[in-house]
């Protein structure tokens, strides 16, 4: 019921996701200090969280997810994909996911979806991500470009627009507001996600300026 993109730039990593269901940001995307992944189709919140924990303990994303998928009696209904900070990628789409389903593993990113309008949805998302990366855009902008392209290409086959969307990014240097943005229920959540992201980004920059001024006053 979803399409999503997980990616790393070698320092930061994150996931963006959209679906025709509410509150996807609380269900599917998972972040570790060492990677990002999404558990979707028949979502398993425990699987996503355990995989993130395994990555925190040193496993790469492929080993972390494969360990859990191999023991999951509903693996044929799951779709799980992700990337770790070293660029290792992983994609699993169970044979009983709802058509169209599938995934792409690229250079430092994965794209996957199920119940989509067609393969062209994830192809468009991958192309938009790569174009934004080639243009030197920061990771959050690359992810937003990708999810927008996927939506424009048809997205979820059940409706013209998704219902919820979310962006989560781990940045070890800047834990900013715009790195965890959700739209839980909206008639057009992907553009709304971009709008909320821009609001959070502007607010975060204002806070940064304020803190810098305070530091200068304390330590001229």
C-alpha angles and dihedrals in degrees: 000000000000151000122208144166127218119191147161133203092197094267106038127039133185152149135235122194142178132186146163092252134075129266098010090159091068094049119035115027120077130184130200129181084252106037152347132245143169127219110199146145096054092014121220110193092184092052092053094047094045092049090052089050092051089053089050087055092054107271119133116240095258094053093043096053097036091055090058099038091053089059096042115104089200096050091120089065097044131093115196128167138158152137136237129220091263091059097255109148134201135186131180125176114176117226092243097056112122116268131283095047136141145105147236127221112204138167102307095340145074130202124193140164145166135203087026134155087249147303089291089075095067092036090057091048092050093048092049092049093051092046091052090047091050088051090056096247118162117258097260091053091049091052093047091049090052097049091046091052091049091052092047089051093057107280116192111018093218097071144006092253137026121248103220137016139180142190123202124176131176112214116174092199103043121028091192131177093244092059093078112039127156139183106193103182124006138138090236107017102169096064088039090054089055091049093050090046091055091048091050092046092052092047091048092051090050090052091048091052091049093050091048091052091049090051091050091051091051095041108025 
